[in-house]
C-alpha cells in the first residue's frame, strides 16, 4: 500500500494525455486534430509525517488534502 493515503484511501487514478494540433474553429482554423493519446497516471501528493493515533505516535503516508482539512493530528 505504498501509493495510498492511510487516512482516506486515495490512490493512483488512470487517465489519458491527449496531443492535438491545429487551430480551433472559433479562432479561424479548420479545427483541432488529435495526433496521439497516451496513458498516464494521476498520483496523490503523499507526505510521510508523524501522527498521533489513539494516543500513540506513528509515521504514516498521508495525502496533503487530509493534512490541510485537519483529519489528522500531528505528533509533537
N, CA, C and O atoms as CSV, one atom per row, in Angstrom:
chain,resi,resn,atom,element,x,y,z
A,1,UNK,N,N,0.829,-1.194,0.000
A,1,UNK,CA,C,0.000,0.000,0.000
A,1,UNK,C,C,0.869,1.253,0.000
A,1,UNK,O,O,0.642,2.158,0.802
A,2,UNK,N,N,1.846,1.318,-0.872
A,2,UNK,CA,C,2.803,2.413,-0.820
A,2,UNK,C,C,2.287,3.697,-1.447
A,2,UNK,O,O,2.756,4.774,-1.080
A,3,UNK,N,N,1.341,3.629,-2.376
A,3,UNK,CA,C,0.879,4.840,-3.061
A,3,UNK,C,C,-0.541,5.221,-2.660
A,3,UNK,O,O,-1.241,5.881,-3.427
A,4,UNK,N,N,-0.973,4.815,-1.472
A,4,UNK,CA,C,-2.308,5.117,-0.988
A,4,UNK,C,C,-2.231,5.897,0.314
A,4,UNK,O,O,-1.346,5.661,1.136
A,5,UNK,N,N,-3.164,6.831,0.499
A,5,UNK,CA,C,-3.260,7.588,1.744
A,5,UNK,C,C,-3.794,6.647,2.822
A,5,UNK,O,O,-4.760,5.920,2.594
A,6,UNK,N,N,-3.159,6.664,4.001
A,6,UNK,CA,C,-3.577,5.769,5.072
A,6,UNK,C,C,-4.821,6.272,5.793
A,6,UNK,O,O,-5.411,5.528,6.577
A,7,UNK,N,N,-5.235,7.508,5.553
A,7,UNK,CA,C,-6.414,8.064,6.213
A,7,UNK,C,C,-7.653,7.903,5.333
A,7,UNK,O,O,-8.641,7.311,5.766
A,8,UNK,N,N,-7.613,8.419,4.108
A,8,UNK,CA,C,-8.807,8.411,3.250
A,8,UNK,C,C,-8.771,7.328,2.179
A,8,UNK,O,O,-9.802,7.039,1.572
A,9,UNK,N,N,-7.607,6.719,1.928
A,9,UNK,CA,C,-7.521,5.655,0.929
A,9,UNK,C,C,-7.340,6.135,-0.492
A,9,UNK,O,O,-7.442,5.347,-1.433
A,10,UNK,N,N,-7.068,7.445,-0.662
A,10,UNK,CA,C,-6.876,7.988,-2.009
A,10,UNK,C,C,-5.652,7.339,-2.649
A,10,UNK,O,O,-4.618,7.185,-1.999
A,11,UNK,N,N,-5.768,6.958,-3.924
A,11,UNK,CA,C,-4.679,6.282,-4.607
A,11,UNK,C,C,-4.533,6.753,-6.042
A,11,UNK,O,O,-5.192,7.709,-6.450
A,12,UNK,N,N,-3.673,6.090,-6.815
A,12,UNK,CA,C,-3.465,6.472,-8.208
A,12,UNK,C,C,-4.725,6.270,-9.055
A,12,UNK,O,O,-5.484,5.323,-8.850
A,13,UNK,N,N,-4.929,7.185,-10.012
A,13,UNK,CA,C,-6.068,7.104,-10.916
A,13,UNK,C,C,-5.540,7.156,-12.345
A,13,UNK,O,O,-4.697,7.994,-12.665
A,14,UNK,N,N,-6.032,6.265,-13.205
A,14,UNK,CA,C,-5.581,6.218,-14.587
A,14,UNK,C,C,-6.276,7.296,-15.410
A,14,UNK,O,O,-7.419,7.665,-15.141
A,15,UNK,N,N,-5.563,7.791,-16.415
A,15,UNK,CA,C,-6.128,8.793,-17.305
A,15,UNK,C,C,-5.408,8.771,-18.633
A,15,UNK,O,O,-4.646,7.850,-18.926
A,16,UNK,N,N,-5.657,9.805,-19.448
A,16,UNK,CA,C,-5.018,9.899,-20.758
A,16,UNK,C,C,-4.463,11.284,-20.964
A,16,UNK,O,O,-5.009,12.264,-20.455
A,17,UNK,N,N,-3.374,11.369,-21.712
A,17,UNK,CA,C,-2.810,12.640,-22.157
A,17,UNK,C,C,-3.045,12.713,-23.661
A,17,UNK,O,O,-2.570,11.863,-24.416
A,18,UNK,N,N,-3.790,13.746,-24.093
A,18,UNK,CA,C,-4.170,13.870,-25.499
A,18,UNK,C,C,-3.340,14.963,-26.158
A,18,UNK,O,O,-3.315,16.096,-25.678
A,19,UNK,N,N,-2.659,14.635,-27.256
A,19,UNK,CA,C,-1.870,15.588,-28.028
A,19,UNK,C,C,-2.669,16.012,-29.250
A,19,UNK,O,O,-3.184,15.176,-29.992
A,20,UNK,N,N,-2.767,17.332,-29.450
A,20,UNK,CA,C,-3.541,17.838,-30.577
A,20,UNK,C,C,-2.726,18.843,-31.364
A,20,UNK,O,O,-1.765,19.421,-30.855
A,21,UNK,N,N,-3.126,19.049,-32.630
A,21,UNK,CA,C,-2.512,20.065,-33.482
A,21,UNK,C,C,-3.603,20.815,-34.204
A,21,UNK,O,O,-4.741,20.351,-34.287
A,22,UNK,N,N,-3.258,21.966,-34.725
A,22,UNK,CA,C,-4.225,22.765,-35.457
A,22,UNK,C,C,-4.798,23.884,-34.609
A,22,UNK,O,O,-4.537,23.970,-33.409
A,23,UNK,N,N,-5.587,24.743,-35.251
A,23,UNK,CA,C,-6.202,25.882,-34.583
A,23,UNK,C,C,-7.708,25.644,-34.431
A,23,UNK,O,O,-8.346,25.058,-35.305
A,24,UNK,N,N,-8.259,26.103,-33.319
A,24,UNK,CA,C,-9.682,25.924,-33.050
A,24,UNK,C,C,-10.520,26.652,-34.093
A,24,UNK,O,O,-10.093,27.659,-34.658
A,25,UNK,N,N,-11.726,26.125,-34.342
A,25,UNK,CA,C,-12.616,26.723,-35.342
A,25,UNK,C,C,-13.010,28.149,-34.966
A,25,UNK,O,O,-13.096,29.016,-35.836
A,26,UNK,N,N,-13.251,28.401,-33.673
A,26,UNK,CA,C,-13.678,29.741,-33.294
A,26,UNK,C,C,-12.555,30.765,-33.345
A,26,UNK,O,O,-12.798,31.964,-33.205
A,27,UNK,N,N,-11.319,30.296,-33.547
A,27,UNK,CA,C,-10.197,31.216,-33.745
A,27,UNK,C,C,-9.848,31.368,-35.222
A,27,UNK,O,O,-8.865,32.026,-35.563
A,28,UNK,N,N,-10.643,30.765,-36.096
A,28,UNK,CA,C,-10.426,30.917,-37.524
A,28,UNK,C,C,-9.770,29.736,-38.197
A,28,UNK,O,O,-9.483,29.796,-39.393
A,29,UNK,N,N,-9.518,28.646,-37.455
A,29,UNK,CA,C,-8.878,27.478,-38.043
A,29,UNK,C,C,-9.893,26.474,-38.560
A,29,UNK,O,O,-11.096,26.733,-38.576
A,30,UNK,N,N,-9.385,25.324,-38.982
A,30,UNK,CA,C,-10.258,24.274,-39.503
A,30,UNK,C,C,-10.603,23.239,-38.436
A,30,UNK,O,O,-11.298,22.266,-38.726
A,31,UNK,N,N,-10.128,23.435,-37.203
A,31,UNK,CA,C,-10.448,22.517,-36.104
A,31,UNK,C,C,-9.219,21.818,-35.569
A,31,UNK,O,O,-8.206,21.695,-36.257
A,32,UNK,N,N,-9.319,21.368,-34.345
A,32,UNK,CA,C,-8.222,20.656,-33.698
A,32,UNK,C,C,-8.244,19.192,-34.117
A,32,UNK,O,O,-9.313,18.588,-34.205
A,33,UNK,N,N,-7.078,18.621,-34.375
A,33,UNK,CA,C,-6.955,17.215,-34.746
A,33,UNK,C,C,-6.139,16.488,-33.675
A,33,UNK,O,O,-5.087,16.971,-33.255
A,34,UNK,N,N,-6.623,15.337,-33.241
A,34,UNK,CA,C,-5.906,14.533,-32.264
A,34,UNK,C,C,-4.813,13.746,-32.973
A,34,UNK,O,O,-5.077,13.030,-33.940
A,35,UNK,N,N,-3.569,13.887,-32.478
A,35,UNK,CA,C,-2.452,13.189,-33.098
A,35,UNK,C,C,-1.917,12.053,-32.241
A,35,UNK,O,O,-1.122,11.241,-32.716
A,36,UNK,N,N,-2.343,11.985,-30.988
A,36,UNK,CA,C,-1.865,10.901,-30.140
A,36,UNK,C,C,-2.565,10.888,-28.799
A,36,UNK,O,O,-2.909,11.939,-28.258
A,37,UNK,N,N,-2.777,9.689,-28.260
A,37,UNK,CA,C,-3.361,9.515,-26.933
A,37,UNK,C,C,-2.431,8.592,-26.165
A,37,UNK,O,O,-2.154,7.475,-26.603
A,38,UNK,N,N,-1.949,9.058,-25.019
A,38,UNK,CA,C,-1.009,8.301,-24.205
A,38,UNK,C,C,-1.602,8.066,-22.830
A,38,UNK,O,O,-2.197,8.973,-22.247
A,39,UNK,N,N,-1.448,6.859,-22.305
A,39,UNK,CA,C,-1.911,6.561,-20.956
A,39,UNK,C,C,-0.993,7.241,-19.951
A,39,UNK,O,O,0.217,7.331,-20.160
A,40,UNK,N,N,-1.584,7.721,-18.852
A,40,UNK,CA,C,-0.804,8.329,-17.782
A,40,UNK,C,C,-1.484,8.046,-16.454
A,40,UNK,O,O,-2.592,7.511,-16.417
A,41,UNK,N,N,-0.809,8.412,-15.349
A,41,UNK,CA,C,-1.321,8.138,-14.014
A,41,UNK,C,C,-1.319,9.426,-13.207
A,41,UNK,O,O,-0.319,10.145,-13.173
A,42,UNK,N,N,-2.447,9.718,-12.553
A,42,UNK,CA,C,-2.538,10.827,-11.613
A,42,UNK,C,C,-2.300,10.254,-10.220
A,42,UNK,O,O,-3.093,9.447,-9.735
A,43,UNK,N,N,-1.210,10.667,-9.577
A,43,UNK,CA,C,-0.859,10.138,-8.260
A,43,UNK,C,C,-1.159,11.170,-7.173
A,43,UNK,O,O,-0.997,12.369,-7.403
A,44,UNK,N,N,-1.596,10.719,-5.987
A,44,UNK,CA,C,-1.867,11.665,-4.907
A,44,UNK,C,C,-0.561,12.212,-4.325
A,44,UNK,O,O,0.480,11.558,-4.383
A,45,UNK,N,N,-0.634,13.417,-3.766
A,45,UNK,CA,C,0.523,14.056,-3.151
A,45,UNK,C,C,0.653,13.531,-1.726
A,45,UNK,O,O,0.042,14.075,-0.806
A,46,UNK,N,N,1.447,12.475,-1.539
A,46,UNK,CA,C,1.609,11.830,-0.234
A,46,UNK,C,C,2.836,12.375,0.493
A,46,UNK,O,O,3.882,12.618,-0.109
A,47,UNK,N,N,2.678,12.560,1.807
A,47,UNK,CA,C,3.770,13.032,2.658
A,47,UNK,C,C,3.939,12.058,3.816
A,47,UNK,O,O,2.955,11.577,4.377
A,48,UNK,N,N,5.194,11.766,4.175
A,48,UNK,CA,C,5.480,10.962,5.358
A,48,UNK,C,C,5.503,11.894,6.559
A,48,UNK,O,O,6.392,12.738,6.670
A,49,UNK,N,N,4.541,11.753,7.456
A,49,UNK,CA,C,4.501,12.615,8.637
A,49,UNK,C,C,4.242,11.767,9.876
A,49,UNK,O,O,3.710,10.660,9.791
A,50,UNK,N,N,4.630,12.309,11.032
A,50,UNK,CA,C,4.364,11.655,12.310
A,50,UNK,C,C,3.005,12.116,12.804
A,50,UNK,O,O,2.747,13.314,12.918
A,51,UNK,N,N,2.131,11.146,13.099
A,51,UNK,CA,C,0.784,11.469,13.554
A,51,UNK,C,C,0.523,10.799,14.894
A,51,UNK,O,O,1.194,9.838,15.269
A,52,UNK,N,N,-0.471,11.332,15.610
A,52,UNK,CA,C,-0.928,10.729,16.858
A,52,UNK,C,C,-2.223,9.995,16.570
A,52,UNK,O,O,-3.205,10.594,16.132
A,53,UNK,N,N,-2.219,8.688,16.820
A,53,UNK,CA,C,-3.387,7.861,16.548
A,53,UNK,C,C,-3.723,7.065,17.806
A,53,UNK,O,O,-2.978,6.164,18.191
A,54,UNK,N,N,-4.848,7.399,18.448
A,54,UNK,CA,C,-5.310,6.725,19.669
A,54,UNK,C,C,-4.251,6.759,20.768
A,54,UNK,O,O,-4.053,5.772,21.476
A,55,UNK,N,N,-3.577,7.891,20.906
A,55,UNK,CA,C,-2.610,8.066,21.983
A,55,UNK,C,C,-1.201,7.586,21.674
A,55,UNK,O,O,-0.299,7.768,22.492
A,56,UNK,N,N,-0.992,6.976,20.513
A,56,UNK,CA,C,0.352,6.510,20.148
A,56,UNK,C,C,0.839,7.282,18.927
A,56,UNK,O,O,0.061,7.623,18.036
A,57,UNK,N,N,2.136,7.549,18.905
A,57,UNK,CA,C,2.738,8.240,17.770
A,57,UNK,C,C,3.223,7.227,16.748
A,57,UNK,O,O,3.807,6.203,17.104
A,58,UNK,N,N,2.978,7.516,15.477
A,58,UNK,CA,C,3.434,6.636,14.408
A,58,UNK,C,C,3.656,7.462,13.154
A,58,UNK,O,O,3.185,8.595,13.048
A,59,UNK,N,N,4.383,6.878,12.203
A,59,UNK,CA,C,4.619,7.524,10.923
A,59,UNK,C,C,3.623,6.973,9.911
A,59,UNK,O,O,3.366,5.770,9.861
A,60,UNK,N,N,3.067,7.875,9.106
A,60,UNK,CA,C,2.066,7.453,8.126
A,60,UNK,C,C,2.246,8.244,6.845
A,60,UNK,O,O,2.736,9.373,6.858
A,61,UNK,N,N,1.836,7.628,5.724
A,61,UNK,CA,C,1.792,8.329,4.443
A,61,UNK,C,C,0.394,8.907,4.300
A,61,UNK,O,O,-0.590,8.175,4.195
A,62,UNK,N,N,0.321,10.252,4.298
A,62,UNK,CA,C,-0.963,10.941,4.300
A,62,UNK,C,C,-0.983,11.933,3.145
A,62,UNK,O,O,0.015,12.606,2.889
A,63,UNK,N,N,-2.121,12.028,2.440
A,63,UNK,CA,C,-2.234,12.987,1.351
A,63,UNK,C,C,-2.379,14.396,1.925
A,63,UNK,O,O,-2.835,14.573,3.054
A,64,UNK,N,N,-1.987,15.391,1.133
A,64,UNK,CA,C,-1.989,16.769,1.611
A,64,UNK,C,C,-3.401,17.288,1.860
A,64,UNK,O,O,-3.581,18.179,2.691
A,65,UNK,N,N,-4.402,16.763,1.170
A,65,UNK,CA,C,-5.768,17.216,1.426
A,65,UNK,C,C,-6.241,16.795,2.818
A,65,UNK,O,O,-7.009,17.521,3.450
A,66,UNK,N,N,-5.795,15.632,3.307
A,66,UNK,CA,C,-6.137,15.202,4.673
A,66,UNK,C,C,-5.392,16.049,5.703
A,66,UNK,O,O,-5.940,16.351,6.763
A,67,UNK,N,N,-4.156,16.434,5.405
A,67,UNK,CA,C,-3.382,17.270,6.325
A,67,UNK,C,C,-4.035,18.644,6.439
A,67,UNK,O,O,-4.197,19.161,7.544
A,68,UNK,N,N,-4.412,19.241,5.304
A,68,UNK,CA,C,-4.996,20.584,5.295
A,68,UNK,C,C,-6.384,20.612,5.931
A,68,UNK,O,O,-6.742,21.593,6.583
A,69,UNK,N,N,-7.173,19.545,5.749
A,69,UNK,CA,C,-8.539,19.548,6.258
A,69,UNK,C,C,-8.602,19.249,7.754
A,69,UNK,O,O,-9.660,19.400,8.364
A,70,UNK,N,N,-7.479,18.824,8.363
A,70,UNK,CA,C,-7.467,18.561,9.794
A,70,UNK,C,C,-7.967,17.187,10.187
A,70,UNK,O,O,-8.386,16.991,11.328
A,71,UNK,N,N,-7.936,16.226,9.269
A,71,UNK,CA,C,-8.378,14.881,9.589
A,71,UNK,C,C,-7.390,14.145,10.489
A,71,UNK,O,O,-7.740,13.129,11.089
A,72,UNK,N,N,-6.169,14.643,10.587
A,72,UNK,CA,C,-5.136,14.015,11.414
A,72,UNK,C,C,-4.609,15.037,12.405
A,72,UNK,O,O,-4.769,16.245,12.229
A,73,UNK,N,N,-3.973,14.518,13.456
A,73,UNK,CA,C,-3.291,15.403,14.407
A,73,UNK,C,C,-1.817,15.065,14.363
A,73,UNK,O,O,-1.433,13.909,14.540
A,74,UNK,N,N,-0.982,16.077,14.126
A,74,UNK,CA,C,0.453,15.845,14.049
A,74,UNK,C,C,1.017,15.575,15.443
A,74,UNK,O,O,0.578,16.161,16.432
A,75,UNK,N,N,1.996,14.678,15.499
A,75,UNK,CA,C,2.675,14.393,16.762
A,75,UNK,C,C,3.659,15.501,17.065
A,75,UNK,O,O,4.322,16.018,16.165
A,76,UNK,N,N,3.755,15.867,18.334
A,76,UNK,CA,C,4.668,16.951,18.703
A,76,UNK,C,C,5.970,16.408,19.261
A,76,UNK,O,O,6.856,17.181,19.624
